[in-house]
Amino acid sequence: MRYERDNIKGMQAYVSGEQPEDKQAIKLNTNENPYPPAPEIQQVIANFDVEALRRYPPASADKFRDLAASLHAVERNNIIATRGGDELLRLLITTFVNPGETIAMTDPTYSLYPVLAQIQDCPVVMVPLNEDWSLPHNFARQVNEANCKLALLVNPHAPSGKLLSTDTLASIASELDCVLLIDEAYVDFIDVEYDSIPLIVEQDNIVVLRTLSKGYSLAGLRFGYGIGAESLIAPMLEKTRDSYNLDLLCQLIAEVAISSRDHAMENCRKVIVQRNILRESLLQLGFDCDASQANFVLATIPAGFGCSAQQLYEELRNRGIYIRYFPDPKLRNKVRISIGLPEENEKLIDSIKSLQRVRGK
Ligand SMILES: Cc1ncc(COP(=O)(O)O)c(C=O)c1O
């Protein structure tokens, strides 16, 4: 006897990147930040009064919302705090899309999106990206023609690291007949002029996703937030969000993290430097590797390398180096590599070189 709903029975589950138990493993597979979070966070944990756990936490994390509002020069009512960016994605779908209604995304994209759509029993329109990972110029028209209720764009894009300009986003949002999520999980690693937040004031159909997982080195905390027009934030905050979605300790940590943004940004600058060095090294080894605005690069296996992307992933894994391989047809000859510490990136390059010697022509 099966009790699951039919769409749950038939759906494909999300596959997370591996989390090896070996502390010596070099983890370049889940886009975590290789540098430590702000030292003030250790202090918060050390000073935490366990007795405070008797009570429920602040229901809507207002202190954090105020800090985020001040950082982005918006109002508290433009902010919702969530259990990772992932909870915001789920809230957007359950709040703005009825079961059976369509959700738009690009192909490829963050692989959790289609999973969340299936949970809500929503068909998905996948708009293929161009060869160079750019967005087709008629993206908004395709989304409107498919009568979509929500469009999901990752910017900078995952897994390519390509960035859409705010002008492009503004024109897409104004043409769309539905809600647009701009998923800025990797925004802190952008090294060019970019600020999408003014768009949420101009447009009432945009929600921007932010997370403390990447730029703030806090993937283990599970804390993210959304920024948008009050008319979009209020129903998620007041109706569809779980009561007490964020525990007390994680709220305190998130408040200190966002107040210590300078520390996080300094880490991100170091990641950007390493990103450029790693890309250069991969190019020298013959990999095709576009410039990335995120904390990862997407590299195409060179012809004559002697093994496929999947084999490279497996060979490196045998050596304790974890990178990401996606079986998706568009990505089958590529690997995504998160930027690690300088010595981790060097070990990766050395291992690829030795594999190339053994297996290549
Ligand atoms: C594109 C994108 N969006 C959102 C998230 C969600 O991040 P989190 O739930 O850790 O905040 C991730 C995590 O990897 C991501 O890659």
The ligand as an ORCA input file, in Angstrom:
! r2SCAN-3c Opt
* xyz 0 1
  C      21.376     28.765     -7.428
  C      21.129     28.468     -5.993
  N      20.078     29.031     -5.402
  C      19.796     28.810     -4.115
  C      20.577     27.965     -3.365
  C      20.136     27.718     -1.959
  O      21.070     27.955     -1.023
  P      20.767     27.790      0.522
  O      19.482     27.009      0.677
  O      21.938     27.087      1.067
  O      20.615     29.173      1.033
  C      21.690     27.341     -3.929
  C      22.527     26.406     -3.172
  O      23.440     25.788     -3.633
  C      21.970     27.603     -5.294
  O      23.011     27.031     -5.923
*
